[in-house]
Amino acid sequence: MAAYGKSISQAAADRGTGVRNAALGVGAAVVIAAVAAAKPHAPNLSLIAAAPTVVQVHLTAALTALVIGAVLMLRVKGTTAHKLLGWTWVLAMGTTAVSSLFIREINPGHFSFIHLLSGWTIVGLPGAVYAIKRGKVAAHRRAMTGMFVGGLLIAGVFTFLPGRLLWTVFLG
């Protein structure tokens, strides 16, 4: 047994939680600093309505995945509801990742560093589904949690950088 009566696997899980919480803390600090420098106002949703269709699809899929993902993280795992919501989440995340490949506004006409998350998601989703189909619950949990945190939460923070659409809608 490791220190404080925890097994080695529990201690490793605690380290992973600490890293995830640190990443979320950094993301929250960036958002708070950006908001402090911004001029918050009522959302200008006409900018989203005027955005290209691929951006609207991307945003809708990402918000759907964010809401469903939060519900999945908070509820009991392995139930019929979890499986149904999980497949819906996989479709929403897949749509988010694939649609992002057609959005190239940061680097006009080219991929940017943020597209690495899209590739990671496109490869990771089938791997996570395969893991649970083979009974590898821990691998499934790690992959899905990683995609939720990295592919939605951390990537979502980047959408609020000055000059990006959501920055302009809410803060610009």
N, C-alpha and C positions, 0 to 999 in steps of 0.2 A: 504494500500500500504506500502511496505517495504521502507527502505531508498533509496534515489536517484530515486524515482518514479517508482521502479520496483515492480511487484507483488511478492507475496511470492513464487509462482512457478518459476518465472524468477530468483529470488535470489537463489533458490535451484539448478536450472540448472546451474547457474554461479559457484556455489560451486563444482558441479560435473565436470565441465570443468576445474576448477582449480586443482582438484585432478588428473584428467587425464593428464593435462599439467605437473604437478609435476612428475608423474610417467614417462612420456616421457622424461622429463629433466634428471631425475636420470639415465634412460636407456642410454640417449645420453652421459652423463658424463662417465658412465662405458665403453661405446664403445670408446670414445675419449681417456680415460686413457689406455685402452687395446691397441689401435692403437699406442699410444705414446711409449708403451713398446715393440711393435712388430717390425718386419722387413717386412714392406709391400713389395710385389712383384707382378709380373704379376700372375693372377690366374692360379693355377695348376689344370686345369679341368680334367686331367687324374685321379686325386684322386676321383672325383665324378663318373667317368666312371668305376673305379675299385670298387666302393662301392657296397654293397649288393643291390639287386633289390628293396627291401622294402625301403631302404634309398633313392634311386633314385625316387621312386614313391612319397615318403613323401616330398622330396624337390620340385619336380615338382608341386605337389598339393599345397604346401604352397606358392610357388612363384606365382602360378595362383591365389590363393585366395588373396594374397597381392596386386597384380595389379588390379584385379577386385574390391576388397574392396576399394582401393583408388579411383577408378573411381566412385563407388557407393556413397562414402562419399562426393564427389565433385559435383555430378550431381543432377538434380531435382528428387525428390522422387515420387513414385506412378505411374510413366509412364510405358508403356509397356516395354520399354528398361530396366528400373529399375527392373521390375519383372523378365524379362528374365535373366539379369545379376545376379540378386539376387538368383535365383534358381541355376545358375552355381556356384555362390559363396558358396552356401550351400553344393553343391556336392563336391567342392574343399575342403572346411573346414572339411566336414565329412570324406573325404579320408585322409586328413592330420591327423585328430584325430585318426582314426582307425589304420592307418598305423603306427602311433607312438607307439601303444601298442606292436608292434613287434620289436621295436628298444629298446634295453636294454643295451646299451654300457656304460652308466654312472655308473650303478650299475650292473655289469655283471650278467645276468640271472634274474635280479629282476627289479621291477618298481622303478622309482626314483620320487622325488618331482615334476618334470616337467610333469609327467603323470597325475597329478591332473588337469592340464589344459586340458588334453585330455578328461578326464571324464566330466569336466565342459562343454566342447564343445559338446560332444556326447549327454548330457542331455539338454543343452541350445538351440541347433539348432532346434529341434522339438518344443520346448517351444516358441521360437521366431516366428516360422512359424505359430503355433497355435494362437499366440497373434494377428498377423496381419490378419489372417483369421477371427478372431472374432472382428476386428475393433479396437483393442487396440494398436493404433499407438505408443503411448509413451512407452509402455512396449516392443514392438517390437524394437523400436529405441534404448532403453537402452541395451537390450540383444545383439543386433547385434553390436552396438558400443563397448560394453564390450568384446565381442568375438574378434572383430578386434584388439582392443588395447591389451587386455590380451593374447589372443590366437595366435596372429600373431606378433605384434610389441614387446611386452615384451618377449614372448617366443623366438622370433627371436634374441633378444639381447643375450640370453643364448647360442645360437648356435655359437657365436663368442668368447666363453670362451676358454682360452688356452687348447689345447689337443682335442678339438672338431673338427669335419670334416671341417666346414667352416672356422674356425680359421686357420687350416693348409692350406686350399686352398688359402686363401687370405693373411694371415699374418704370418704364421709359417714357 
